[in-house]
Each structure stands twice: as structure tokens, then as C-alpha cells.
Amino acid sequence: MKKVILSLGILSTMLTFGQQSNEGIDLKIKSDDLEEVIIQGNRLQTPFNEATRDIQIITQKQIQNLPAKSLNEVLSYISGVDIRQRGPFGTQTDISIDGGTSEQTIVLINGVKMIDAQSAHNMMNIPVPLSAIDHIEVIRGAAARIYGINALTGAVNIVTKKGKNSSISADIQAGSSFKSKDEGDGSGIYGGISAELTGVYGTENQSQLFSVAQSDYNGQRYNSAAKNTRLFYTGHYAFNANNSIQAMAGYARNRFGANGFYAAPGDVNSEEHTDSSVFSLSSKHTFGNFTISPRISDRYGEDDYRYYRDDLSKGRSVHFTNALMLEVNSSLTTAIGTFGFGVESRLEKINSSNIGQHQRDNHGIYAELKTNIGQKLRGTIGVYGNYNTDFGYQLYPGLDVSYLLNDYWKISTSIGSGQRIPSFSDLYLNQRPGNIGNELLQPESAWNYEGNLQYSKGNMQFKTGYFYRNITDFIDWVRDNPSQPYSPSNLGNNKMQGFYGRLQQDFNLSENQTLGYDVSYNYLNPSLETSGDKQSKYTLESLKHQFVAGIHYQINDFSFQLKDRWLKRELGDSYHVADVRLNYKLQKFLVYTEATNLFNADYKEAGAVPMPTRWLSLGVKYQWNQK
């Protein structure tokens, strides 16, 4: 309670600041801002205000004012999203939604899947800096009908900037815990620096974006230093109103100390090197009411884990993975609604020192219909058929329906199904004596049922909902006792009930002064029906309670944002983390300071990795926009 009072005291102090103004900084997220967002489904694109299921949108305006240094930290403020970092500052992260595992959530960039067939631990090794993002879409619940396999509990789609006007954004930040380094880890204090540069060249018929980012941190404890590089390009060129071409390419390079990541305490001197790249080329063609968009994309990854960083002759795991994806998406507008249909294939292979050489192909075909019945009832129905060369045929239907009670209230329900194919690590890993794969694994399958109620009027938005999910053939890494290695097994049925509520509101205190708040709460109640009594590696670490609250204030060119997260996992003590950011605008420059983990919370998110204590940062951002 003292910490909450102190947080509110900081806000009241900020309310006394603010002098003259010209442009100012707009922290307020109006409902009109979200209504302009188009949800980027691969087949059917939907305005946000017409969505028929629970989708959360995080805009660039919100991102640039959050006390966050990486995409991982941005997502940690989103209701239902569980971010478990093995290394801070965007080093390595597992992401899950509504109590699922990291393997059951899919991440996409502009609709291109970032699935890593080796392990979901590498799924967030993506090349997109924060300044290149236009908005992020978070869809909850089984979403095979929309994104295919592995979208078992939800999906996160990162949509990058494009536009008809040119712009340049440059951001540099330095930070430190101001604590002396641990013995044997060099000298000085723990700290780091990061920089991003993003440019967009836009004209009436094209948009070209290039972005580069570099971060270099010497850690927050012994052997936790990290150096990350991001390079990203995306281009769009319209030949005419009916024909266009799009390209995307990116590269991410990470080097980090892996103390406590997987095998504590013996891995105190381990490190990991990861490299990943993504490429995509697509086009879009419209013929009357029919639109077709073919796309080819490829994701390549390298993962070099060194248990002894000073002796590479033992304890080393090296993996090379590749996924080539081919797809054709299309839509047809008719009198009864808009049909979406198409096909996709993903060709996966791996060459690994302790998994071996394997390959498999996955082919999907899908169809859906989006329609309105009268002025108030909207619905989308569809089905996804999948064939995997290792696991055969499966069919996954889904239905979303929403009803407008009046101009402000909407009620929605959805029924969806999905599948998760075991990774190559699940099947073939040979990492004795720690972890052993299981070639007899079968895919996980899920049904998800949800209902929610939404209110939106002016600058106030409210949503509450309940969901129930049943996963059959649930996979978890288990063992009978500590003397045995972990091995994955189809344990049985994993049932999850959840309740959530979100509220956001803004107030105009005066012509040049605004105040707002946002609150979200997520409650999860899992149960596992299994015949055995085994020790689980991951299941019991899912979130039980998640409460996120924020206050943002702006007067003229000064703005302030405070975020607080209170989390409680199935087994573990609760903790809360408070973060704050202050901005001041000077013409085209933005000067800002951040304090993360303001009250020095002691907590872990994954493995045996203590997360950073209080971390203070100072940054400057330059923004130029073509008039």
C-alpha cells in the first residue's frame, strides 16, 4: 500500500508541472484512433470496431510513451499475455497467452509466421525495432481458422509502418542499475546503451521502410551481458489501383550470457548465440470483387548454446533450422458477404548436433465467410484443413458472432479450434542427462469457447469476458523424480477457465491538459486431467492472477506515464513491478527518462534468472515527418 501511495504521490507532483506549448505530445488514445486500425488477417481485413472476437490493439502512439525498451516489455502490459524473460532488455523471451505454453502461441510480422521448428524459445528473436512498428494485434483464443496450426491459445501480429509521407526517427538511450559489477565479471557498474534509426520514404504509390537497431548491455548480474543487432526492411509499391507488390527482409543477431537459463546452477558460465532472418515477397491483385495475394516467405535460424563458454569441446548444442512458406490468400465480395479462401504450405527442416537431421511438410487449406445480418448482427464462420507429413489430416472449424445492443454496447461470442504440432526438440532432442525427446508424441488439439461484453463511448472503453479452453493430448516436459531426465509426454486434458476485464478512460482537464487511466485484470483457473503423478517443468508456472494498471498525464509539452503490474503464478509468490516514464518535447526532439522496477521487486519470470532491480534510463528521440 505504501508503494501505491508513493506512485500516486509522484503523479500529483507531476500535475504541478508544465509551462508554454506549441505542438505538445498526444498521449490520449481516442476511440477514433482504434477505429482507423485495420486488423491484418491474411485473407479478410477487418476494421477494429467491426471485430467479432477479442482482439487488443497497441498503437505506435501508445508504444512510444510506454516505459519499455523492447517489444517484450511492451507486450508485458497486455491483458492475458504472459512474458517470461530469461534475459532482460529483449534478449530471450517465451511468450504465451491465457495460461498456455510458449509453443501454443504464434507470432507474426505482417502476417508472416515466425514459427521456429526447433523451439519456441527462439520465436521472439525477431528483427523489428519498436520505432518500425505501426501497431500490434493480440488475438486471444484458438485461431487455427485465421492463422493455421500452432495458434492454439492465440496470436500476436506485428504490423510495421508504411505511408505516403516520408519520415525519420532516431532514438538513443543509456541506462544503468548503478550497482557495481559482481566479482569476476569485470569492473565498473552494470549499464548499457541502445540506439534505433528508422526511415520511411513514401510517395503516392510506394512506401519503403528501413530500420537498424543496436543494443549493448553488460548485464545486471554475473554473466548476463547481451549484445543485440536488428536490421529490417519492408517495401510496398503500387503499380496501379488494382496491382501492388510487397517485400520484407530482416535479420536479428543476439549474443548473451545464459547464466541460469536452462540448467542452474551448473550453467553459470554458459552463453548463447542466436541468428535469425526472415524474407517475404508477395503481391496483391484485384479483379472487380475478387482479390488474390500470393506470397513466398522464408525464416532461417541458428542457435549455438555453449554450456562452457571457455571450452567449446563439450556441452555445446548447435542448431540450424529453416522454414519455407508458400501461400495464396484470396477474398471475394458477394451480396451475402465476403468469402476468404486459400492454401498454404510450410516446408520445415533442421540440422542439429543433438536433435539430428529431420524435415517435414505441412499443408493447409481454408475458407471463411464474413457477413452481416441486418444492421446489428455480424458473424464470421470458417474452417481450416491441415495435413502434416508426420501426423496426417486434421480439420479445425471456428465461428465468431457479435450483436450490437445499441450504439455503445456490443456482445460477442466465439467458438474456435486449433492444433499444435510438436517441435523437433519435443520429438528428437538428445541432451542427456537433462532432457530427452519423445518420438511417440501426438499433436495437441484444443477447443476454445468465449463470450464478452463491450462498452465504448467517447474516450471510455470497457470489456469483460469469460472463456473456457480444453486441450486434449496436452504436451508438457515431465519426469517421475529428480534423478531422471525431463521428457515430453501427452499428459491428458488441460482445461482452462478464465475471466478478464479491461477499462480505459481519458479526461480533458483543460484545453492543453489531459489525464487518463487504464486497468486490466486476468484470472486463470487451470486443471489437468492425467493418470500419472509426474513433476512438471512448465505447466505450474503459468499465471493465476494478472493485474495491470496505468496512469498517464499530459500538459503542453510534458507527459508522464506510470505502469504497475501485479502478478501471481500457480506456484510462487506474488510480486508487483512499477515502471515510470517522463517525456518533454523540444520541437522535433523528445527527451525522456525511465525508471523500471521502481520499487526493487525481487522476482523471476523463467528458469533461475533473477530479473533486474531498479534500472534508470535517459534517452533522446528525434522525429521528422514530411509535411
ABEGO torsion letter per residue (X at the ends): XAAAAAAAAAAAAAAABEBBBBAEBBABBBAAAAAABBBBBAABBBBAAABABBBBBBBAAAAAABBBABAAAAAAABBGBBBBBABBGGABBBBBBGGBBAAABBBBBGGBBABBAABAAAAABBABBAAABABBBBBBEBAAAAAEBGBAAEBBBBBBBBBABBBBBBBBBBBBAGBBBBBGAEBEBBBBBBBBBBBBBBBAABBBBBBBBBBBBAEABBGABBBBBBBBBBBBBBABAABBBBBBBBBBBBBBBABGAABOAAAAABBBBBBBBBBBBBBBBBBEABBBBBBBBBBBBBBBBBABAABAABGBBBBBBBBBBBBBBBBBBBAAEBBBBEBBBBBBBBBBAAAEBBBBBBBBBBBBBBBBBEAABBBBBBBBBBBBAAAEBBBBBBBBBBBBABAABBBBBBBBBBBBBBBAAAAABBBOAABBBBAABBBBBBBBBBBBBBBBBEABBBBBBBBBBBBBGBBBBBBABAABBBBBBBAEBBBBBBBBBBBBBBBBABAABBBBBBBBBBBBBBBBBBABBBBBAAAAABBABBBBBBBBBBBEABBBBBBBBBBBBABEBBBBBBBBBBBBBBEABBBBBBBBGAAGBBBBABEABBBBBBBBBBBBBBBBBBX
